[in-house]
Amino acid sequence: MMTIKPLLTHIAAGTLLVTSLFSGAALASKDAGLGHDYRTFHTDGKIDYGKIGDSYTSDLVMYLAGNQFMVMEELINDFQKKNPEVKSIYVETIPPGQILKGQILKQGKINGQKTAQNPDLYASVNLGHLKKLKGKGVMDKYKIYTHNKLELMVAKGNPKNIKGAKDLGRDDLVQSHPNPLTEGIFKFYGSQMLKDLNLYEKVTGNKKCKSCWAVEGKTWFTQRHHRETPHRIENGLADVGIVWTTEVKHGLAQGRDIEGVEIAAPYNMAHKVGYAIGALKTGRNQDNAGKFLNYLASADAQDIYAKYGFVKASAKDLEYRAIPDKK
């Protein structure tokens, strides 16, 4: 694995910057997961990748906050064993803001293919997204089904000796963070953490973009952070990135050359992060959507989420409640 320090030893800083700019864009494309964030699960165990058209035909269609991607295979497999009549399930795991704006509120395309505007279920870490759907008359109730918290991802061995979120103010670090335009983790939580630490302007330069340098050569804003940030860290293009704690656990389980640095409360936002899910009235598969929502409240489903580092929902969380009016 190349690191930033050896690179600086052998090439000029200007060359490194050009290389990083080129490589950063290439890595964003190469490691975006392609079809792996668009999967169709079948009861025989087969998984199809990138078949966007299945969003129009599957027995259950779910558009979910992307950071759950690592849970889906085990979760859907268990659900289908208990509900074999739901033979095909299309699951999309990308930033929920991107889903809402580009695929539900207006007709969108993925890899040049139109995608259904009426998933059966939609989930986000931002209740405001569900309020917008209520305002459109397509969703009226929801439940919280799991929780998460922020963590810092660093290279294996923590070579820069990063101890916590306050270190993001250091001048010797190259950072890789979720973009503030489509990634809810940063838009609603990471940015607030930086503001609470009085580091927002220094880290972001007050810039809002994606697949770009927010601060030239220092802070990179990703396109899809849960795939891009670990790749950048492993390849020496970044020292640290804000991620969900579940993404650190997933990376370690895969044997990747990363590790995590905990963020102390309340800066880790654990007190705020709840995953809200609801059924769209326009969905084609209302019965199957209801079955999945009920399944999420089961001990088996909660145990699966916990296995991947999520925090179990309480009994009160799992009760249906009305979506508040948008203020």
BELLINQUI-V626205 format. One record per pair of residues at least 24 apart in sequence whose C-alpha atoms are under 10 Angstrom apart, sorted by the first residue. I is the first residue (numbers start at 1). GAP is how many residues later the second one is. If there is no record, write none. Layout:
# BELLINQUI-V626205
<<I GAP> <I GAP>>
This chain:
# BELLINQUI-V626205
<<1 232> <1 233> <1 234> <1 235> <1 256> <2 231> <2 232> <2 233> <2 234> <2 235> <3 152> <3 156> <3 230> <3 231> <3 232> <3 233> <3 234> <3 235> <3 236> <4 169> <4 170> <4 229> <4 231> <4 232> <4 233> <4 234> <4 235> <5 231> <6 230> <7 229> <7 230> <13 204> <14 203> <16 201> <16 221> <17 199> <17 200> <17 201> <17 220> <18 199> <19 218> <20 193> <20 197> <20 200> <20 212> <20 216> <20 217> <20 218> <21 190> <21 191> <21 192> <21 195> <21 196> <21 199> <21 216> <23 209> <23 212> <23 214> <24 187> <24 188> <24 189> <24 196> <24 197> <24 198> <24 204> <24 207> <24 208> <24 213> <24 214> <25 186> <25 187> <25 197> <25 198> <25 203> <26 185> <27 184> <27 195> <27 196> <27 200> <27 201> <27 202> <27 204> <27 205> <27 208> <28 183> <28 194> <28 195> <28 196> <28 197> <28 199> <28 200> <28 201> <28 203> <28 204> <29 182> <29 194> <29 195> <29 199> <30 197> <30 198> <30 201> <31 193> <31 194> <31 195> <31 196> <31 197> <31 198> <31 199> <31 200> <31 201> <32 190> <32 191> <32 192> <32 193> <32 194> <32 195> <32 196> <32 199> <33 191> <33 193> <33 194> <33 195> <34 76> <34 77> <35 57> <35 75> <35 76> <36 33> <36 55> <36 56> <36 57> <37 29> <37 32> <37 54> <37 55> <37 56> <37 57> <38 25> <38 31> <38 52> <38 53> <38 54> <38 55> <38 56> <38 72> <39 30> <39 33> <39 34> <39 50> <39 51> <39 52> <39 53> <39 54> <40 48> <40 49> <40 50> <40 51> <40 52> <41 31> <41 32> <41 35> <41 36> <41 39> <41 45> <41 46> <41 47> <41 48> <41 49> <41 50> <42 34> <42 35> <42 38> <42 42> <42 44> <42 45> <42 46> <42 47> <42 48> <43 33> <43 34> <43 35> <43 36> <43 37> <43 38> <43 40> <43 41> <43 42> <43 43> <43 44> <43 45> <43 46> <44 33> <44 36> <44 37> <44 40> <44 43> <44 44> <45 28> <45 31> <45 32> <45 35> <45 36> <46 42> <47 26> <47 41> <47 42> <47 43> <48 42> <49 41> <49 42> <50 40> <50 42> <50 60> <50 61> <51 39> <51 59> <51 60> <51 62> <51 64> <52 38> <52 39> <52 40> <52 57> <52 58> <52 59> <52 60> <52 61> <52 62> <52 63> <52 64> <53 37> <53 57> <53 60> <53 61> <53 62> <53 63> <54 34> <54 35> <54 36> <54 37> <54 61> <54 62> <55 34> <55 35> <55 36> <55 37> <55 59> <55 60> <55 61> <55 62> <55 63> <55 64> <55 65> <56 34> <56 58> <56 59> <56 60> <56 61> <56 62> <56 63> <56 228> <57 31> <57 32> <57 33> <57 59> <57 227> <57 228> <58 28> <58 29> <58 30> <58 31> <58 32> <58 33> <58 61> <58 226> <58 227> <59 26> <59 27> <59 28> <59 29> <59 30> <59 31> <59 61> <59 225> <59 226> <59 227> <59 228> <59 229> <59 230> <60 26> <60 27> <60 28> <60 29> <60 30> <60 31> <60 59> <60 60> <60 61> <60 223> <60 224> <60 225> <60 226> <60 227> <60 228> <60 229> <60 231> <60 232> <61 27> <61 28> <61 29> <61 30> <61 31> <61 55> <61 57> <61 58> <61 59> <61 60> <61 61> <61 222> <61 223> <61 224> <61 227> <61 228> <62 27> <62 28> <62 29> <62 30> <62 31> <62 56> <62 57> <62 58> <62 59> <62 60> <62 61> <62 215> <62 217> <62 221> <62 227> <62 230> <63 27> <63 28> <63 29> <63 30> <63 31> <63 32> <63 33> <63 36> <63 37> <63 40> <63 41> <63 55> <63 56> <63 57> <63 58> <63 59> <63 60> <63 61> <63 214> <64 27> <64 28> <64 29> <64 30> <64 31> <64 32> <64 35> <64 55> <64 57> <64 58> <64 59> <64 60> <64 61> <64 211> <64 212> <64 213> <65 27> <65 28> <65 29> <65 30> <65 31> <65 32> <65 33> <65 34> <65 57> <65 58> <65 59> <65 60> <65 61> <65 118> <65 119> <65 120> <65 210> <65 211> <65 212> <66 26> <66 27> <66 28> <66 29> <66 30> <66 33> <66 57> <66 58> <66 59> <66 117> <66 118> <66 119> <66 158> <66 159> <66 160> <67 26> <67 27> <67 28> <67 29> <67 58> <67 81> <67 116> <67 118> <67 157> <67 158> <67 159> <67 160> <67 176> <67 177> <67 178> <67 179> <67 180> <68 24> <68 25> <68 26> <68 158> <68 176> <68 178> <68 179> <68 207> <68 237> <68 240> <68 242> <69 24> <69 25> <69 157> <69 178> <69 181> <70 176> <70 177> <70 179> <70 180> <70 181> <70 235> <70 238> <71 175> <71 179> <71 233> <71 234> <71 235> <71 236> <71 237> <71 238> <71 239> <72 232> <72 233> <74 227> <74 230> <74 231> <75 220> <75 221> <75 225> <75 226> <75 227> <75 228> <75 229> <75 230> <76 216> <76 225> <78 217> <78 222> <78 223> <78 226> <79 212> <79 213> <79 216> <79 217> <79 221> <79 222> <80 212> <82 213> <83 205> <83 208> <83 209> <83 212> <85 203> <86 199> <86 202> <86 205> <86 206> <89 199> <90 29> <90 30> <91 28> <91 30> <92 27> <92 30> <93 30> <94 88> <94 89> <94 130> <94 131> <94 132> <95 29> <95 30> <95 86> <95 87> <95 88> <95 89> <95 90> <95 128> <95 129> <95 130> <95 131> <96 26> <96 27> <96 28> <96 29> <96 30> <96 33> <96 86> <96 87> <96 88> <96 89> <97 27> <97 28> <97 29> <97 31> <97 32> <97 84> <97 85> <97 86> <97 87> <97 90> <98 83> <98 84> <98 85> <98 86> <99 24> <99 25> <99 30> <99 83> <100 24> <100 29> <100 30> <100 32> <100 33> <100 82> <101 28> <101 81> <104 29> <105 27> <105 28> <105 31> <116 167> <117 165> <117 166> <118 161> <118 162> <118 163> <118 164> <118 165> <118 166> <119 160> <119 161> <119 162> <119 163> <119 164> <119 165> <119 166> <119 170> <120 158> <120 159> <120 160> <120 161> <120 162> <120 163> <120 164> <120 165> <120 166> <120 167> <120 168> <120 169> <120 170> <121 156> <121 157> <121 158> <121 159> <121 160> <121 161> <121 162> <121 164> <121 165> <121 167> <121 168> <121 169> <121 171> <121 172> <122 154> <122 155> <122 156> <122 157> <122 158> <123 152> <123 153> <123 154> <123 155> <123 156> <124 60> <124 150> <124 151> <124 152> <124 153> <124 154> <125 59> <125 60> <125 63> <125 64> <125 147> <125 148> <125 149> <125 150> <125 151> <125 152> <126 58> <126 59> <126 61> <126 62> <126 63> <126 146> <126 147> <126 148> <126 149> <126 150> <127 147> <127 148> <127 149> <127 150> <127 196> <127 197> <127 199> <128 195> <128 196> <128 197> <128 198> <128 199> <129 147> <129 197> <130 146> <130 147> <130 148> <130 150> <130 193> <130 194> <130 195> <130 196> <131 191> <131 192> <131 193> <131 194> <131 195> <131 196> <132 191> <132 193> <132 194> <133 145> <133 147> <133 148> <133 190> <133 193> <134 146> <134 188> <134 189> <134 190> <134 191> <134 192> <135 188> <135 189> <135 190> <135 191> <137 143> <137 144> <137 145> <138 140> <138 141> <138 142> <138 143> <138 144> <138 145> <139 139> <139 140> <139 141> <139 142> <139 143> <139 183> <139 184> <140 138> <140 139> <140 140> <140 141> <140 181> <140 182> <140 183> <140 184> <140 185> <141 135> <141 136> <141 137> <141 138> <141 139> <141 179> <141 180> <141 181> <141 182> <141 183> <142 133> <142 134> <142 135> <142 136> <142 137> <142 151> <142 175> <142 176> <142 177> <142 178> <142 179> <142 180> <142 181> <143 131> <143 132> <143 133> <143 134> <143 135> <143 150> <143 153> <143 154> <143 170> <143 173> <143 174> <143 175> <143 176> <143 177> <143 178> <143 179> <143 180> <144 129> <144 130> <144 131> <144 132> <144 133> <144 134> <144 152> <144 153> <144 168> <144 169> <144 170> <144 171> <144 172> <144 173> <144 174> <144 175> <144 176> <144 177> <145 129> <145 130> <145 131> <145 132> <145 148> <145 151> <145 152> <145 156> <145 157> <145 160> <145 166> <145 167> <145 168> <145 169> <145 170> <145 171> <145 172> <145 173> <145 174> <146 127> <146 128> <146 129> <146 130> <146 131> <146 150> <146 151> <146 155> <146 156> <146 159> <146 160> <146 164> <146 165> <146 166> <146 167> <146 168> <146 171> <146 172> <147 123> <147 124> <147 125> <147 126> <147 127> <147 128> <147 129> <147 158> <147 159> <147 162> <147 163> <147 164> <147 165> <147 166> <147 167> <147 170> <148 96> <148 97> <148 98> <148 120> <148 121> <148 122> <148 123> <148 124> <148 125> <148 126> <148 127> <148 158> <148 161> <148 162> <148 163> <148 164> <149 36> <149 40> <149 94> <149 95> <149 96> <149 97> <149 113> <149 114> <149 116> <149 117> <149 118> <149 119> <149 120> <149 121> <149 122> <149 123> <149 124> <149 125> <149 160> <149 161> <149 162> <150 35> <150 36> <150 39> <150 40> <150 43> <150 92> <150 93> <150 94> <150 95> <150 96> <150 97> <150 98> <150 111> <150 112> <150 113> <150 114> <150 115> <150 117> <150 118> <150 119> <150 120> <150 123> <151 39> <151 90> <151 91> <151 92> <151 93> <151 94> <151 95> <151 96> <151 97> <151 109> <151 110> <151 111> <151 112> <151 113> <151 116> <151 117> <151 118> <152 25> <152 88> <152 89> <152 90> <152 91> <152 92> <152 93> <152 95> <152 96> <152 107> <152 108> <152 109> <152 110> <152 111> <152 116> <153 76> <153 77> <153 80> <153 85> <153 86> <153 87> <153 88> <153 89> <153 90> <153 91> <153 92> <153 94> <153 95> <153 98> <153 105> <153 106> <153 107> <153 108> <153 109> <154 75> <154 76> <154 79> <154 80> <154 84> <154 85> <154 86> <154 87> <154 88> <154 94> <154 103> <154 104> <154 105> <154 106> <154 107> <155 75> <155 77> <155 78> <155 79> <155 80> <155 81> <155 83> <155 84> <155 85> <155 86> <155 101> <155 102> <155 103> <155 104> <155 105> <156 77> <156 78> <156 96> <156 100> <156 101> <156 102> <156 103> <156 104> <157 100> <157 101> <157 102> <157 103> <158 81> <158 82> <158 100> <158 101> <158 102> <158 103> <159 80> <160 79> <160 80> <161 100> <162 77> <162 78> <162 98> <162 99> <162 100> <163 97> <163 98> <163 99> <163 100> <164 96> <164 97> <164 98> <164 99> <164 100> <164 103> <165 28> <165 29> <165 32> <165 34> <165 77> <165 96> <165 97> <165 98> <165 99> <165 102> <165 103> <166 27> <166 28> <166 31> <166 32> <166 33> <166 97> <166 98> <166 101> <167 32> <167 73> <168 26> <168 29> <168 31> <168 32> <168 34> <168 35> <168 72> <168 73> <168 74> <169 25> <169 28> <169 29> <169 30> <169 31> <169 33> <169 34> <170 29> <170 32> <170 33> <171 31> <171 32> <171 47> <172 46> <172 67> <173 44> <173 45> <173 46> <173 65> <173 66> <173 67> <174 29> <174 41> <174 42> <174 43> <174 44> <174 45> <174 46> <174 59> <174 62> <174 63> <174 64> <174 65> <174 66> <174 67> <175 28> <175 29> <175 38> <175 39> <175 40> <175 42> <175 43> <175 44> <175 45> <175 46> <175 54> <175 57> <175 58> <175 62> <175 63> <175 64> <175 65> <175 66> <175 67> <176 37> <176 38> <176 42> <176 43> <176 44> <176 45> <176 46> <176 49> <176 52> <176 53> <176 54> <176 56> <176 57> <176 61> <176 62> <176 63> <176 64> <176 65> <176 66> <176 67> <177 26> <177 27> <177 33> <177 37> <177 42> <177 43> <177 44> <177 45> <177 46> <177 47> <177 48> <177 49> <177 51> <177 52> <177 61> <177 63> <177 64> <177 65> <177 66> <178 31> <178 32> <178 33> <178 42> <178 43> <178 44> <178 45> <178 46> <178 47> <178 48> <178 50> <178 51> <178 63> <178 64> <178 65> <179 25> <179 28> <179 29> <179 30> <179 31> <179 32> <179 33> <179 35> <179 41> <179 42> <179 43> <179 44> <179 45> <179 46> <180 24> <180 27> <180 28> <180 29> <180 30> <180 41> <180 42> <180 43> <181 27> <181 28> <181 29> <181 40> <181 42> <182 27> <182 28> <182 40> <182 41> <182 42> <183 27> <183 38> <183 39> <183 40> <183 41> <183 42> <183 43> <185 40> <185 57> <185 58> <185 59> <185 88> <186 35> <186 39> <186 56> <186 57> <188 81> <188 84> <188 85> <189 53> <189 78> <189 79> <189 80> <189 81> <189 83> <189 84> <190 52> <190 53> <190 54> <190 77> <190 78> <190 79> <191 51> <192 75> <192 76> <192 77> <193 70> <193 73> <193 74> <193 75> <193 76> <194 73> <195 72> <196 70> <196 71> <197 70> <226 25> <227 24> <230 26> <230 27> <230 28> <230 29> <231 25> <231 26> <231 27> <233 24> <233 25> <234 24> <242 26> <244 24> <244 65> <244 66> <245 63> <245 64> <245 65> <246 59> <246 60> <246 61> <246 62> <246 63> <246 64> <246 65> <247 61> <247 62> <247 63> <248 60> <248 61> <249 58> <249 59> <249 60> <249 61> <250 58> <250 59> <253 55> <270 41> <274 37> <274 39> <274 43> <275 38> <275 42> <276 41> <276 42> <276 47> <277 43> <278 42> <278 43> <278 45> <293 25> <293 27> <294 24> <294 25>>
